[in-house]
Amino acid sequence: MTPKLTATTLATSSCNMAQPLIHLRPCGAALSSSEAHRSLLDALEAHQVAVEFQCRSGYCGACRLRLLAGEVKYHREPLAFVGRGEILPCCCQPVDDIELELSSPPPKL
């Protein structure tokens, strides 16, 4: 049986594809990401979320975060080691809604 799609369902699906949400743990904030952001790190910085970084190219691994849910795609494979459940936000974009674990709480939005 095919589910019935409504205008609301289609609009929601289109919005999610164009702008994945970035859910931050442990604070629970949900931030938008857009194609205007060159990387996930850029999106986090646009929302004033402080993430340690150095190279912005995937070489050093300083920006390493835990990906709890969702999927990201890399512009190019990072040279720094990326363990299971980790991402380098400096060189990737969310494919769909994601959930990240931050080591320190972000500013209140």
C-alpha positions in Angstrom: 0.0 0.0 0.0 1.4 3.4 -1.0 1.2 6.1 1.6 -0.9 9.1 0.7 1.2 12.2 0.2 -0.3 15.6 1.1 0.8 19.1 0.2 2.1 19.4 3.8 4.1 16.1 3.5 5.7 17.2 0.2 6.5 20.7 1.5 8.1 19.2 4.6 10.1 16.7 2.5 11.3 19.4 0.2 12.4 21.7 3.0 14.3 18.9 4.8 16.1 18.0 1.6 17.1 21.6 1.0 17.9 22.4 4.6 18.9 19.6 6.8 18.6 20.2 10.5 21.6 19.9 12.8 20.5 18.6 16.3 23.0 19.3 19.0 23.4 17.2 22.1 23.3 17.5 25.1 21.6 21.0 24.7 18.9 19.9 22.3 19.2 22.9 19.9 18.2 22.4 16.3 20.0 24.5 13.7 19.4 24.8 9.9 22.0 24.1 7.3 21.9 25.4 3.8 23.8 25.1 0.5 25.2 28.5 1.3 27.4 26.9 3.9 30.5 25.4 2.4 30.8 22.9 5.2 29.1 21.7 8.4 31.7 23.8 10.3 30.6 26.9 8.4 26.9 26.1 9.3 27.8 25.7 13.0 29.8 28.9 13.0 26.9 30.8 11.3 24.8 29.8 14.3 27.6 30.9 16.7 28.5 27.4 17.8 32.1 27.3 18.8 34.0 24.3 17.4 37.8 23.9 17.7 39.5 23.8 14.3 42.8 24.6 12.6 43.1 23.6 9.0 39.5 23.6 7.6 40.6 20.9 5.1 40.5 17.6 7.0 44.3 17.4 7.6 44.5 17.9 11.3 41.4 16.4 12.9 41.1 19.2 15.4 37.4 19.8 14.6 36.4 16.1 15.2 32.8 15.6 16.5 30.7 12.6 17.3 27.9 11.9 14.9 25.1 10.3 16.8 22.5 10.0 14.0 22.2 10.9 10.3 24.7 10.9 7.5 27.3 13.4 6.1 29.2 13.5 2.8 32.7 14.6 2.4 33.9 17.1 -0.3 37.1 15.1 -0.3 38.2 12.3 1.9 40.0 13.7 5.0 43.6 12.8 5.6 43.2 12.9 9.4 42.0 9.6 11.0 38.3 9.5 11.4 37.1 6.8 13.8 33.7 5.1 13.8 31.0 7.5 14.8 33.2 10.5 14.2 33.1 13.2 11.6 35.3 16.2 10.6 32.8 19.1 10.1 35.4 21.2 8.3 35.1 19.1 5.2 31.7 17.6 5.1 28.0 18.5 4.6 24.9 16.9 6.2 23.1 14.6 3.7 19.9 14.7 5.8 19.1 15.7 9.4 21.9 14.8 11.8 22.6 14.7 15.5 26.0 15.8 16.9 27.5 15.5 20.3 29.2 18.6 21.5 31.9 18.4 24.2 31.0 21.9 25.6 27.6 23.5 25.6 26.9 26.0 22.8 25.6 29.5 23.5 21.9 29.9 24.3 19.9 30.7 21.1 
